[in-house]
């Protein structure tokens, strides 16, 4: 099945990796332009939204080449099903998960009210790690100790070479895309509510129908206000990422100049 990229949601926490590897996205994009075929991504459809569970690098590669859609295997399920599938899929194919990726998967399960009840061995099997690691992270959480490295966007500690396209600031682009997807979804919900509002205002002329319409209008207006607040918050976060990305780009440029002087 081919699904339009604009219909796919990536803002539900279904990305099981700590970060997207820009090298891989670039390579996939080149391969796609050269005619290579890739396995379909995996989506979970909950009756309303298509949640991306497996294939984030393929998704962003298709975005890079401006493809209108992507081949997808669609399963019925919720966003939670997509999250769990993504954790499992990381260990079976595609880019090999890093230790940080594995730790993130374990943390995701141990922080979930349902999945944390699984045994250490069951979680280890799902995440593709040892049960001793799961046990250690569980103890960290129980004792309130810091758990693992932050996934905050940062410039790599190594000095980026001018020919290196995979500088860490590209992660900001990925996170902004996620925020844009969330903003687009909120905007669509806002428009849908506006349509319902119009219908409600036009329906019925007797007192009973008018009372029903007024009640619906009141509820819809409240929902619209909440959506506008959420949209504003998402936009603010996106703008913050843009500022951080610009600063990181300046740092990288300075590092590149220093590298040229040393060379």
Secondary structure by P-SEA (a helix, b strand, c coil): cccccccccccccccccccccaaaaaaaaaaaaacccccbbbbbbccccccccccaaaaaaaaaacccbbbbbcccccaaaaaaaaaaaaacccccccaaaaaaaaaaaaaccccccccaaaaaaaacccaaaaaaaaaaaaaccccccccccccccccccccccccccaaaaaaaaaaaaaaaaaaaaaaaaaaaaaaaaaccccaaaaaaaaaaaaaaaaaaaaaaaaaaaaaaaaaaaaaaaaaaaaaaaaaaaaaaaac
